[in-house]
Amino acid sequence: MSSITTTIAVVEPDRTVKAPPGVEIGAKVLVVPLPSVIELLQDTARRARFAATRRAIREAVRDYADTISPSDEDIVSLVRRARQTPRAN
């Protein structure tokens, strides 16, 4: 693989993961467990953090003059601040 791509695969019952075409034998890959969509939707704390981030971005956009958009740095700062909000475990 000459470029970095993201592919989602499922762990099979025998605990193997089938690599997609183009992944060379011996290639290093990253395996990250992902929650299901249902789990994400049921995680009220996560949804609240996401809503707070969207609200902060919307307010930042509203607070700027019509001709000025928030910079990438402003948006990244808002997202980082939202991510630092304590999480309920």
N, C-alpha and C positions, 0 to 999 in steps of 0.2 A: 504494500500500500504506500503510495507516494504522498498522500495527503491524509490529514486527520479527519476522520468521519465519525459520526455517532450512529451506532446501530443498536437496536434493542433485540435481544434474544431471550428465550425462556429456558430455564433449567429443566432438563428432561427428568423423568422419574429415576433414571440411573445416575442422576447428578451431573450429566454432561451438558455442555452448551455447544450447539452447532454453530461454527463460525460461518459467516456469510462468504460468498465467493469474493475473492480479492484479498482475503486475509491470508498471508503467507504462513506456512507451517513454521512454527518457532517464533512467530511474531509475539511481542508482548502486548497484552490487552488488559484493560481495566474492567473489573467486574464490580458493579455497584448494585446492591439490592434496591429496588424501587417499590414504594408503596403502591397499592392499587388505587385506581381513581376513586373507588368507593371509600377507601380509608382516608384519602385526601379530603373528600367532601364531608366526611364525618368528623374531621379534626377541626373543631370549632376554634381552638386557639390559633391554629395556622391560618384559618380563613380570616380571623379577626386581624392578625398581623398583615395579611395581604390587603385587606380592606383599608387598614390604616395607612399602608404604603400608597395605595391608589389615591386615597383622600389627600395625603400630603403632596403628592405629585400634582393632583388637580388644583390644590390651593396654590402651589408654587406657580403653576401656569397662569392661574387667574390673577395672582399678585403682580405679575410682570406686565409691562405695557403691551398693548396689542401687537406691536411690531417686534418685541423682544421675546424670544423663546428661552426657556431654561437651558443652560449648557449641559453637556454630558456630565460634567463634574458635579453640577447641582443635583442631577437625578441620581448619580451614583452615591452622593452624600446622603440623600434622602433614603435610598434603599439600605445603605449601611446602617443608618440610624435606626431604621425599622427592624433590621436584623438583630440589633443589639437589645431590643426589647426582650425582657425575660420571657422564657418559654415555659409553659406548663408541661410537665412530664407525666 
